[in-house]
Amino acid sequence: MTAVLPEPATLAAPSDGPSVTLPSVPALGPADCSCAACAAGTGHADLLARLATAPGDRTAVVAADRSLSFDELRAEAAAVAARLTALGAGPESVVALCLPRGAGLVTAIIGTLTAGAAYLPVDPALPADRRRYLLEDSGADLVVLDAAGRSPAPGARSVTLAELTAATATDAPYRPAPVTASTLAYVIYTSGSTGRPKGVEIGRGAASLLLAELEGVGAATGEARRVGWNASPSFDASVQQWVRLCRGDTLVMIDEETRRDPSLLAAFIDAQGLTDLDITPSHADPLLDLLTPDGGPRPLTLLVGGEAISPALWDRLAAAHGSGLLRALNVYGPTETTVDATAGWIDRPGEPHIGSVLPGLRMRLLDERLNPVAEGEAGELYLAGPRVARGYRNRPVLTAERFLADPAADAAPGDRVYRTGDRCRLLPDGRLAYLGRADGQIKLRGHRIELPEIEAALTRQDGVAEAAVVLGEDASGSPALIAYHRGGDPEVLRTGLAAALPAYMLPAALVPVERFATTPSGKLDRSALPTRVEAAAAPEDTGSAAGLEGRAEELIGRVWKEVLGAASIGPDDNFFKLGGHSLLAIKLVSRVRAELSVALPVKAVYAHPRLRDLAAHIEELTAARDA
């Protein structure tokens, strides 16, 4: 029996409201789409057509540097589009946006789409080698920079955002270029199992459907919503946030310091009156402790995604819903299916689920031979429909491996399915239970990571003959990447990896081994690799043997031992070299606040990773507080 949900699907709204029937939407796919919007000559029901109707005096974007009304946003986007068009950008061309989080990034995205081109987000915080790879692999036609300087890729044409919005182009009318549903909208890179990131190509129709379906499930309802942009622009969750502009919602940019510090984020939600926030489970958990019933517009809507929700967090979110503090929607979806593929409200305690498949997609639960599994049996999730990506940019072989001909009996010729690699089971009520991965891909703190990509980066380092990476636990019991390597110095490798990989892909521990265990067939035996490592004490010459002095140093030393699980701590030890990461930094500052009544921001741990330096900073804060 084929496990396919009927369409249109009905997704249960929170239990205190009526059920919400998802609207029927046209199947936007090929360039010769015959839906009403295309027949009218608009190409399809495009996002920018909706953006044109937003009230001009309403605030569109709020950022640290400036705010924009919808009239101002459209005017700046028109200027950007006019200049990009003059530089040769248009449908199917790719414009790389190497811009920091701010109002200018939003203007550049909307302006690029207005010109009919596709955008490629390139986070300036990424290592230089990775930025260069993204530009070279994508074949980007143009790079937009925040200020004049060298392009991240030699030979790539570049232009500054200021040049795009220059006065000579400000009189250009807001008139989006004609596009079709299949015209490329954006390219976002994900971790690659072959050791190289791969660019996912998403069409304009798919992005339009995403917004319609968010509205259909009740996640984007009413007017004048204030939506926090929390995700990195290099990740597809950011698309879920900026598309909200096109229905007239206000987009509020959250800076890096605020988004990684739960106390600052809670205060920001209240101060900005946010009504909607996309967040990972790892960051939702500490945030719940800090939200107050009278802190702002309620209920706050949390779109929780990026990794599996633990049963404990699920029950906490359900309880928060019951108290009226917030409502939470669990969203799941690979980048290859335009951000969100399923959604389910967390309105009652119980076993976590990922909800029902959204109507822009069709579900197949298949076994190893691509046969449908029996009702209630586990199978690998395949997704079909107009929100499936066009494929991987310039990677036809990989595209053919992951985007297959739809094996369903009722599939039309040419229909494709995307193989997610996720194992699921259909529950009696039509919702899906997530059962984990069927391959080597993992999710860690909201980031999708292919372990072979880290292994490839390791083996490219001098002296490393062999490497293996596993998802295990650090000394505190938190999920962490553990890298085993044969050959190479751990400290040298750590530096080399930091220059090649984003911070979220850096192993918490680098463990040298003399040899790897193998299976009888001679292959690496991953099951023999320990999945938990104890934090290593720093070398003798770093000062670990020296005693801690003063109340602050002794407190930090004790907390570090508990948080990091280290046997001994010295004044010159480095928090991150002992296995610390963002979530452990959050635990650390929470303990300092509780024991010393000092409002230590998370950024202080990054600015002062050495114990003695952090202790001195805490003493300064204590003195200022007492004064």
PyMOL commands that set and color helices and strands:
alter all, ss='L'
color gray80, all
select helices_A, chain A and resi 36-39+47-51+70-86+103-114+128-138+161-164+167-169+204-216+237-247+256-259+262-272+281-288+311-323+335-337+396-402+451-459+490-498+503-505+526-528+540-542+550-564+582-596+602-607+611-626
alter helices_A, ss='H'
color red, helices_A
select strands_A, chain A and resi 10-11+20-21+59-62+67-69+94-98+118-121+142-145+158-160+184-190+198-203+226-229+250-253+276-279+300-304+326-332+342-345+356-357+362-366+378-384+391-392+403-405+416-426+432-437+441-444+447-450+466-473+479-486+509-512
alter strands_A, ss='S'
color yellow, strands_A
deselect
rebuild
show_as cartoon
